[in-house]
Amino acid sequence: MPTPPQKPFQPGSTPAHLTHRFMMWNSVGIVRGYNDEQDNAVDVEFHDTAVHHAMHLTNTLGHTLAQLSQEA
């Protein structure tokens, strides 16, 4: 009997079943996801605000993974 595949995960994130969760937390910044009755959105905050400002994005496509880096 084959082993079932592992569900997708992101290092630095909290469990996907939470309605308010960290999608990514690393040295570049933080990506938070909200999925409840009031809001389905993604907040992006950078540790160095001189490089980029914070963003609030609607999550109409239901993204559950995120990535931040200095290069992209």
C-alpha positions, 0 to 999 in steps of 0.5 A, a space after each residue: 500500500 503506497 504512502 499518501 503524499 504529505 500536505 503542502 507546508 511552508 517553513 516558518 508558517 503556522 498550521 493551515 487550519 487556523 483562520 488567522 495564521 502566519 503564512 511566512 516568517 523569515 528575516 525579510 518579513 512576515 506574511 499573515 493570512 486571514 480567512 474568516 467571516 469578515 475577511 479573506 486577505 493577506 498582509 505583507 510586512 517587511 522588517 526593513 520598511 526603507 526597502 518596501 512598504 506593507 501591503 494588504 491584499 485580498 485573497 480571492 484565489 485562496 492562497 495558503 503558502 507564501 515566500 519572501 526574499 531579498 531577490 524577488 
